[in-house]
Each structure stands twice: as structure tokens, then as C-alpha cells.
Amino acid sequence: MPQPPSAVSRDEPVIRDRGDACPGALRLHAADDGYLARVRIPGGALTAGQASHLASAADRFGDGHLELTSRGNVQLRGLADGCGAGLAALLDTAGLLPAPGHERVRNIVATPTSQDVLPWVRELDRLLCANTRVTALSGRFLFALDDGRGDVAALEPDVTVLGRPVAGLPGRQPGDRALVRLGAAAGAVAVAAQDAPRAALLAAEYFLDAADAAGTRAWRVAELPAGHALDEAEFTARLAAAGIGAARVPEVAWPYTAPPRPWGRGPGPRGDLCVLPPLGRMTTGQWRVLAEVAGHGDGLRITPWRTVVLPDAPLRGPVDGPALLEEAGLVVAAGNPWQSVTACTGRPGCAKSLADVRADARALVDRARGTLPVHWSGCERRCGHPRGTQWVDALATQDGYRLSVGGRTLPHGPDLAAALTAARETTAPPQSPTEDAVKK
């Protein structure tokens, strides 16, 4: 299957011939089912009150649904023409809209089960929104703030901040240093933990300078041609000029932890809940149940894996979070087949799609149990495809679906469920969707 743009080799530099059209909350995208708004949520962190405002926006202006994205953001679809001012006012009231020019650059993912990274998230977001230079970043440029376990660091971010000392990282006390990585470099630069957000901002400015010098209008670090690749020595010098002490770490054994998945009810009366909305899409009714349970805990964390973590949620009566969420049709227990199914928008929302992939996925999810993870794509663009190769790629064509794994076509008859089940028997055991990205 094709590599994502962020993985394109520098031997074949990407030359952009147009500006970035990535949607936001102020720049709406015209889709077949109406306009689309993408609300950036730095670090995926929402209060229960902010979540309620998003439900109100979906009911008032959209189609009554909310979608989770692979950047930990929220999309509203089916928006009417002319709703922009009202939507912006509602989001601004909820504290979800920064100054104009900055809302599309707040692409920050963070370890969703960690409280330690939240100060980094807030400070980096503050720095981004106060900096006019970074408004030139594309809506695809990604920051990842990882507490050291290696979950969001595996998402091919453009700038990674990794907390906690790891092998080869100088530091005196646990947590007093952090690594800053440029793109997919083997090494990194070590800085004081308190300087990490400012170092991440300077890394973005360094990228913009390199992109301007290259003249290719690159959107991602991986798109820079070899002659303009980011250099750790120069980055270290830039940090020093800004008054940030830094030390190069030539090679780092990058950690990896699988992303959170629904794990069921914990042993105590309270605990973290990981909630999976099938295909990352919820009605406002389901979303409000999430907000209700989150209101009895510590808010919500939207993850880049289209799940929601509810920290310190009530697990038993009088507010039984898992029971309320399951009753609303959301997945909270391990082993559910929806944990292995993703899909693009498909028909009727996307004009390029050749099938209603979500409906087709729903029709087969209960029949094709025990298969490899499956991503359903309505066209060759394969929007939203998870990273990794051990996914069945169900691609809609004019003549039905073409199934493949890692680029190898799987022969099949009219019974797709049987073909998907057989895929496990003919393919090596699935690795994590992001594991091979870590090995690169």
C-alpha cells in the first residue's frame, strides 16, 4: 500500500504546488454532506463543560454527530452554509478557539493516560498561540509530548518531546530532563524538562526556516530534501542562542508502548476508563453520556487512536460509568471486535468514495471475528489508514472490495467475512499498528 506523505523518502522530495487546505474550526471544508469543521484540542484534553459545548455545536449547526480524528481532535459534519460565525462564537465561549491564524497549528498529541505531560501541553499551546511565525506551519505539522512510555512518540510526529531519562540520556533526577527529536532522527537533543515546550517551538521555527530555504513548500519534516534536512548540531546551537542549555544524544533506544484500548472495569470504585466509539463516531446523545461520566471524574482525553480516556472515572454506583457507557452503545471492555475496525468517511460524506464503507464495516464486524485489524477505504487515498503493515486493507473499487495485507492481494469470493477471517490464517500474527513505525 502507498506510504503516507510523511514517510516519503528524501531521495524523492515532495514539492507542493498549492497551499495547505487542511480544515479547521474557522476554515470549513465543503464535503458532500455539508461543511466540515475540525476543532483542534491540544493534547486531547477537554473538560466536561467543553465537551457539552461541542455537543451543542453538533446539534445546533451540524448533523448531530461528532467524529474523533487520528490527531486527537474532534470533527463536526453536515454544517450548514453560513454557520461559521455562530460556530466560532460558541467555540470561543467554551475556550476552544484561539486567536485567528493559530487554530490550525495546535496539532499537539500527548500521552493520554499521563497527568505529567499536561503542563507541557498547556505551555506549548500558549507559546504557539503567541507566536506569529508559526502561523506558516501546515495543518498537518504534528507535535508529540510523550511521558516516556513511547505511545505518541510512535506516531511519526515532526517534533517529539520525550520525558523521563532513558538509556544514554544525561540527567540527575528522574523527570528533570527531556529529549527533543526532530522528525524521525535516530538521535535527539536533551534539555531541562522545564525548557521542553520552548525547545519544541524553536524546533518548529527551525523547520520553517529550512522549508523556506528549500523552496519546496514542505508541510512535514520528512518532506524536506536531503540538502535541507534538520541537523541536531544546528538545532543545539539555536537552543543555546535562545538561552536553553542542550546536549546532543547521538542515538536513542526509543521506547514503545501500545496505545490504550478498552480494558474493562477496574478493581476499585474509581479509575481510568478507555472508551471506544465504533469507527470513532458518536451521536450527541452518546457524547453527552461521556461528558456526564467525565463530569464525575477528571475530564476527557481524546486519543490519536480514536478512543477517549476518562481519568479517575466512577466505576461503580451511584454513578456506574462503565454501565452507562455500554448502555449508550460505546465499547469499554476488552475483546470487542470493534477494536480491530477502522474506516474512512466513505459515502455519502465524501464525493471520491466508491462505497458506504462504514455501513459495510458494520454489516461484517460481528461475522468476521478474530481477523486481523481491518481498515475500510472508499478510494485509493486510504484516508485515516492506521500506521503499520499488518492490517487488512479493504479498498472499495468499481467492482467491489479489493483486500490486501502489506501490499499483497488476498484472493476472495463474494463472502467478505470468510475472506477476512481467513486472512489471520494466511498472515503472520498482527503487530501493533504503530510498531513498525518505531522500528524505522
C-alpha positions as CSV (number, residue, x, y, z in Angstrom):
1,M,0.0,0.0,0.0
2,P,1.2,3.6,-0.6
3,Q,3.4,5.3,2.0
4,P,1.8,8.2,3.8
5,P,3.2,11.6,2.7
6,S,5.2,11.9,6.0
7,A,7.1,8.7,5.1
8,V,8.2,9.7,1.6
9,S,11.9,9.2,1.1
10,R,14.1,12.3,1.0
11,D,15.5,10.9,-2.3
12,E,12.1,11.9,-3.8
13,P,11.4,15.4,-2.2
14,V,7.8,16.5,-2.1
15,I,7.2,19.7,-4.0
16,R,3.9,21.3,-3.0
17,D,2.3,23.4,-5.7
18,R,-0.5,24.7,-3.6
19,G,-1.2,25.9,-0.1
20,D,-2.4,23.7,2.8
21,A,-6.2,23.3,2.6
22,C,-6.4,21.4,5.9
23,P,-9.7,22.3,7.6
24,G,-10.1,24.0,10.9
25,A,-12.9,25.4,13.1
26,L,-12.7,28.8,11.2
27,R,-11.7,27.4,7.7
28,L,-14.6,25.0,6.9
29,H,-14.3,22.2,4.3
30,A,-17.0,21.7,1.8
31,A,-17.9,17.9,1.8
32,D,-20.8,16.1,0.1
33,D,-22.8,16.0,3.3
34,G,-22.3,19.7,4.1
35,Y,-19.4,21.7,5.6
36,L,-16.9,20.1,8.0
37,A,-15.2,21.8,10.9
38,R,-12.1,20.3,12.7
39,V,-11.7,21.5,16.2
40,R,-8.1,21.2,17.4
41,I,-7.9,20.0,21.1
42,P,-4.2,20.3,22.3
43,G,-3.2,17.1,24.0
44,G,-6.8,15.9,23.5
45,A,-7.7,17.4,26.9
46,L,-11.3,18.6,27.4
47,T,-13.3,19.5,30.5
48,A,-16.8,18.0,30.8
49,G,-18.2,21.5,30.2
50,Q,-16.2,22.0,26.9
51,A,-17.4,18.6,25.8
52,S,-21.0,19.7,26.4
53,H,-20.4,22.8,24.3
54,L,-19.2,20.6,21.4
55,A,-22.4,18.5,21.6
56,S,-24.4,21.7,21.4
57,A,-22.4,22.8,18.4
58,A,-23.1,19.5,16.6
59,D,-26.8,19.7,17.4
60,R,-27.2,23.4,16.5
61,F,-25.1,23.6,13.4
62,G,-24.3,20.0,12.3
63,D,-25.7,16.6,11.8
64,G,-25.9,15.6,15.4
65,H,-22.7,13.6,15.4
66,L,-19.1,14.1,16.5
67,E,-16.0,12.3,15.0
68,L,-12.7,11.6,16.5
69,T,-9.6,12.1,14.3
70,S,-6.1,10.4,14.3
71,R,-4.7,13.6,15.8
72,G,-6.9,13.5,18.9
73,N,-9.2,16.2,17.5
74,V,-13.0,16.4,17.0
75,Q,-14.8,17.0,13.7
76,L,-18.3,18.3,13.2
77,R,-20.0,17.3,9.9
78,G,-23.1,18.3,8.0
79,L,-22.7,22.0,8.8
80,A,-24.9,24.5,7.0
81,D,-23.5,27.2,4.8
82,G,-23.2,30.5,6.7
83,C,-22.9,28.9,10.2
84,G,-19.2,29.9,10.6
85,A,-19.8,33.0,12.8
86,G,-22.2,31.2,15.1
87,L,-20.0,28.2,15.4
88,A,-16.9,30.3,16.1
89,A,-18.8,32.2,18.8
90,L,-19.9,29.1,20.6
91,L,-16.4,27.5,20.4
92,D,-14.9,30.8,21.7
93,T,-17.3,30.8,24.7
94,A,-16.1,27.2,25.5
95,G,-12.4,28.2,25.4
96,L,-11.8,26.1,22.3
97,L,-10.8,28.8,19.8
98,P,-7.5,30.8,20.0
99,A,-6.7,33.9,18.1
100,P,-7.3,33.8,14.3
101,G,-4.4,32.4,12.4
102,H,-3.4,30.0,15.1
103,E,-6.2,27.5,15.5
104,R,-4.9,25.1,12.7
105,V,-1.3,24.9,14.1
106,R,-2.4,23.5,17.5
107,N,-1.7,19.9,16.4
108,I,-0.4,18.5,19.7
109,V,-0.9,14.9,20.7
110,A,0.1,13.7,24.3
111,T,0.2,10.5,26.3
112,P,-3.5,10.3,27.2
113,T,-3.1,8.4,30.5
114,S,-0.4,10.7,31.9
115,Q,-1.0,13.8,34.0
116,D,2.7,14.7,33.8
117,V,2.6,15.9,30.2
118,L,-0.4,18.3,30.7
119,P,1.8,21.3,31.9
120,W,3.8,20.8,28.7
121,V,0.7,20.8,26.6
122,R,-0.6,24.0,28.1
123,E,2.7,25.8,27.8
124,L,3.4,24.7,24.2
125,D,-0.1,25.7,23.2
126,R,0.4,29.1,24.9
127,L,3.7,29.6,23.1
128,L,2.2,28.6,19.7
129,C,-0.7,31.0,20.1
130,A,1.6,33.9,21.0
131,N,3.9,33.4,18.0
132,T,3.2,34.8,14.6
133,R,6.0,32.9,12.8
134,V,4.3,29.5,13.4
135,T,1.1,30.5,11.6
136,A,3.1,29.4,8.5
137,L,3.0,25.8,9.7
138,S,0.7,23.5,7.8
139,G,-2.3,22.0,9.5
140,R,-0.5,18.6,9.3
141,F,2.6,19.5,11.2
142,L,2.5,17.4,14.4
143,F,3.9,17.8,17.9
144,A,4.0,14.8,20.3
145,L,4.5,15.2,24.0
146,D,5.3,11.7,25.4
147,D,5.8,11.0,29.1
148,G,8.5,8.4,28.3
149,R,6.5,5.3,27.6
150,G,6.6,5.8,23.8
151,D,3.0,5.8,22.8
152,V,2.5,9.1,20.9
153,A,6.2,9.1,20.0
154,A,5.4,6.3,17.6
155,L,3.0,8.4,15.5
156,E,5.7,9.8,13.2
157,P,5.5,13.4,14.7
158,D,7.5,16.2,13.3
159,V,8.7,17.3,16.8
160,T,8.7,14.8,19.7
161,V,9.3,15.6,23.4
162,L,10.1,12.5,25.4
163,G,10.0,12.7,29.2
164,R,11.9,10.7,31.8
165,P,15.6,9.6,31.4
166,V,16.2,6.7,29.0
167,A,19.4,4.9,28.1
168,G,22.1,7.4,27.0
169,L,20.2,10.5,28.3
170,P,22.2,12.6,30.8
171,G,20.3,13.7,33.9
172,R,20.5,13.8,37.6
173,Q,17.0,13.1,38.8
174,P,14.1,11.2,37.1
175,G,12.0,13.6,35.2
176,D,14.4,16.6,35.3
177,R,15.4,16.2,31.6
178,A,13.6,15.6,28.3
179,L,14.6,14.6,24.8
180,V,13.6,16.7,21.8
181,R,13.6,14.8,18.5
182,L,13.4,16.3,15.0
183,G,11.3,14.1,12.7
184,A,12.5,10.5,12.6
185,A,16.1,11.2,13.6
186,A,18.0,8.4,15.4
187,G,19.2,10.8,18.0
188,A,17.8,13.8,19.9
189,V,18.7,16.8,22.0
190,A,18.5,16.7,25.8
191,V,17.1,19.8,27.6
192,A,15.8,20.6,31.0
193,A,12.2,19.4,31.3
194,Q,11.0,22.9,32.1
195,D,12.5,24.1,28.8
196,A,10.9,21.4,26.7
197,P,7.9,23.4,25.4
198,R,10.1,26.3,24.3
199,A,12.5,23.9,22.6
200,A,9.6,22.3,20.7
201,L,8.6,25.8,19.5
202,L,12.1,26.6,18.4
203,A,12.2,23.2,16.5
204,A,9.1,24.3,14.6
205,E,10.7,27.6,13.7
206,Y,13.9,25.8,12.6
207,F,11.7,23.6,10.3
208,L,10.1,26.7,8.8
209,D,13.5,28.3,8.1
210,A,14.6,25.1,6.4
211,A,11.4,24.8,4.4
212,D,11.8,28.4,3.2
213,A,15.4,27.7,2.2
214,A,14.4,24.5,0.3
215,G,11.7,26.3,-1.6
216,T,9.6,23.1,-1.9
217,R,6.7,24.3,0.4
218,A,7.2,21.3,2.6
219,W,4.5,20.6,5.2
220,R,6.3,18.0,7.3
221,V,9.9,17.4,8.4
222,A,10.1,14.2,6.4
223,E,9.3,16.2,3.2
224,L,12.5,18.3,3.4
225,P,15.0,17.4,0.7
226,A,18.3,16.0,1.9
227,G,20.2,19.2,1.4
228,H,17.9,21.0,3.8
229,A,17.4,18.2,6.4
230,L,17.2,19.4,10.0
231,D,20.6,18.9,11.8
232,E,20.8,18.3,15.5
233,A,24.1,20.3,15.9
234,E,22.5,23.3,14.4
235,F,19.4,22.8,16.5
236,T,21.6,22.6,19.6
237,A,23.2,25.9,18.6
238,R,19.8,27.5,18.1
239,L,18.8,26.4,21.5
240,A,21.9,27.8,23.1
241,A,21.4,31.1,21.3
242,A,17.9,31.2,22.9
243,G,19.4,30.6,26.4
244,I,18.4,26.9,26.6
245,G,21.1,24.5,27.7
246,A,21.1,21.5,25.5
247,A,23.3,18.4,24.8
248,R,23.2,16.1,21.8
249,V,22.3,12.5,22.3
250,P,23.6,10.8,19.0
251,E,21.5,7.7,19.3
252,V,18.5,6.8,21.5
253,A,16.8,3.5,22.1
254,W,13.3,4.8,21.6
255,P,10.7,3.2,23.9
256,Y,7.4,1.9,22.7
257,T,4.1,1.1,24.5
258,A,0.9,0.1,22.7
259,P,-1.9,2.6,22.7
260,P,-4.6,2.4,25.3
261,R,-7.5,0.1,24.5
262,P,-10.7,-0.6,26.4
263,W,-9.7,-2.8,29.4
264,G,-12.9,-3.2,31.3
265,R,-13.9,-2.4,34.8
266,G,-11.1,-1.9,37.4
267,P,-11.0,-3.4,40.9
268,G,-11.7,-0.1,42.8
269,P,-14.6,2.4,42.9
270,R,-12.7,4.8,40.6
271,G,-10.1,4.5,37.9
272,D,-9.2,5.4,34.3
273,L,-11.7,4.3,31.6
274,C,-10.7,3.8,28.0
275,V,-13.8,4.2,25.8
276,L,-14.1,3.2,22.1
277,P,-16.8,4.7,19.9
278,P,-17.3,2.3,16.9
279,L,-15.5,3.8,13.9
280,G,-14.7,6.9,16.0
281,R,-18.1,8.4,15.5
282,M,-20.7,9.3,18.2
283,T,-24.2,10.8,18.3
284,T,-24.5,13.8,20.5
285,G,-26.5,11.6,22.9
286,Q,-23.6,9.2,23.3
287,W,-21.2,12.2,23.6
288,R,-23.3,13.6,26.4
289,V,-23.1,10.3,28.3
290,L,-19.3,10.6,28.0
291,A,-19.4,14.2,29.3
292,E,-21.7,13.1,32.2
293,V,-19.3,10.4,33.3
294,A,-16.3,12.7,32.8
295,G,-18.0,15.3,35.0
296,H,-17.7,12.9,37.9
297,G,-14.0,12.4,37.2
298,D,-11.2,14.4,35.7
299,G,-12.4,15.4,32.3
300,L,-11.7,13.7,28.9
301,R,-8.6,12.9,26.9
302,I,-9.3,12.4,23.2
303,T,-6.6,10.0,21.9
304,P,-5.0,9.7,18.4
305,W,-6.4,6.2,18.2
306,R,-10.0,7.4,18.1
307,T,-10.7,6.4,21.7
308,V,-11.4,8.5,24.8
309,V,-9.7,8.2,28.2
310,L,-11.7,9.3,31.2
311,P,-9.3,9.8,34.1
312,D,-10.4,9.0,37.6
313,A,-13.9,8.0,36.4
314,P,-16.5,6.4,38.7
315,L,-16.6,2.6,38.1
316,R,-19.4,1.7,40.4
317,G,-22.6,3.1,41.8
318,P,-24.2,5.5,42.4
319,V,-22.6,6.6,39.1
320,D,-21.6,3.4,37.3
321,G,-19.5,4.8,34.4
322,P,-19.0,1.5,32.5
323,A,-22.6,0.6,32.7
324,L,-23.8,4.0,31.5
325,L,-21.3,4.0,28.6
326,E,-22.1,0.4,27.5
327,E,-25.9,1.2,27.6
328,A,-25.1,4.1,25.2
329,G,-23.5,1.8,22.7
330,L,-19.9,2.6,23.5
331,V,-17.2,-0.1,24.0
332,V,-15.5,-0.2,27.4
333,A,-14.5,-3.8,27.8
334,A,-11.5,-5.7,26.2
335,G,-12.1,-8.2,23.3
336,N,-14.8,-6.3,21.5
337,P,-14.5,-6.8,17.6
338,W,-14.8,-3.1,17.1
339,Q,-11.3,-2.7,18.5
340,S,-9.9,-4.0,15.2
341,V,-12.0,-2.0,12.7
342,T,-11.4,1.5,11.3
343,A,-12.8,3.3,8.3
344,C,-12.6,6.5,6.3
345,T,-15.7,8.7,5.9
346,G,-17.0,7.0,2.8
347,R,-20.3,7.7,1.2
348,P,-22.4,9.9,1.5
349,G,-20.0,12.3,3.1
350,C,-17.1,12.0,0.6
351,A,-17.6,12.5,-3.2
352,K,-14.5,10.5,-4.0
353,S,-15.7,7.4,-2.1
354,L,-17.0,4.4,-4.2
355,A,-18.9,2.8,-1.3
356,D,-20.6,3.4,2.1
357,V,-17.6,1.8,3.9
358,R,-19.0,2.4,7.4
359,A,-22.2,0.6,6.6
360,D,-20.3,-2.2,5.0
361,A,-17.9,-2.5,8.0
362,R,-20.9,-2.6,10.4
363,A,-22.5,-5.3,8.4
364,L,-19.5,-7.6,8.7
365,V,-17.9,-6.7,12.1
366,D,-19.8,-9.3,14.1
367,R,-19.4,-12.0,11.4
368,A,-15.7,-11.7,10.8
369,R,-14.5,-12.2,14.3
370,G,-10.9,-13.0,15.1
371,T,-9.5,-11.4,11.9
372,L,-6.5,-9.1,11.5
373,P,-7.4,-5.5,12.1
374,V,-9.2,-4.1,9.1
375,H,-9.3,-0.6,7.6
376,W,-12.1,0.2,5.1
377,S,-11.2,2.7,2.4
378,G,-13.6,4.3,0.0
379,C,-10.9,5.2,-2.6
380,E,-7.2,4.9,-3.3
381,R,-6.4,7.8,-1.0
382,R,-7.0,5.5,2.0
383,C,-7.7,8.4,4.4
384,G,-7.2,7.6,8.1
385,H,-5.3,4.4,7.5
386,P,-3.5,3.3,10.6
387,R,0.3,3.1,10.6
388,G,1.7,-0.4,10.3
389,T,1.5,-3.1,7.7
390,Q,-0.4,-5.9,9.5
391,W,-3.8,-4.5,8.7
392,V,-6.2,-5.9,6.1
393,D,-6.7,-3.1,3.6
394,A,-10.3,-3.3,2.3
395,L,-10.3,-0.9,-0.6
396,A,-13.6,-0.1,-2.5
397,T,-13.4,-0.3,-6.2
398,Q,-15.9,-0.1,-9.1
399,D,-16.2,-3.9,-8.9
400,G,-16.4,-4.4,-5.1
401,Y,-13.7,-4.6,-2.5
402,R,-10.0,-5.4,-3.0
403,L,-8.4,-7.0,0.1
404,S,-4.7,-6.8,0.8
405,V,-2.2,-7.0,3.6
406,G,1.1,-5.1,3.3
407,G,0.5,-4.7,-0.4
408,R,-0.1,-8.4,-1.0
409,T,-3.6,-9.0,-2.6
410,L,-5.8,-11.5,-0.8
411,P,-8.0,-13.6,-3.2
412,H,-11.6,-13.8,-2.1
413,G,-15.1,-14.6,-3.3
414,P,-18.3,-12.8,-2.6
415,D,-18.2,-13.7,1.1
416,L,-16.0,-10.9,2.6
417,A,-16.5,-12.1,6.1
418,A,-15.0,-15.5,5.2
419,A,-12.1,-13.8,3.4
420,L,-11.3,-11.6,6.4
421,T,-11.4,-14.5,8.8
422,A,-9.1,-16.5,6.5
423,A,-6.6,-13.6,6.5
424,R,-5.5,-14.4,10.0
425,E,-4.7,-18.0,9.0
426,T,-2.6,-16.9,6.0
427,T,-0.7,-14.0,7.5
428,A,1.8,-13.6,10.4
429,P,0.3,-12.6,13.7
430,P,-0.6,-8.9,13.7
431,Q,1.8,-6.4,15.2
432,S,0.8,-3.2,16.8
433,P,-0.5,-0.6,14.3
434,T,2.4,1.6,15.2
435,E,5.1,-0.9,16.0
436,D,6.9,-0.9,12.6
437,A,6.9,2.9,12.7
438,V,9.0,2.6,15.8
439,K,11.4,0.2,14.3
440,K,12.3,2.6,11.4
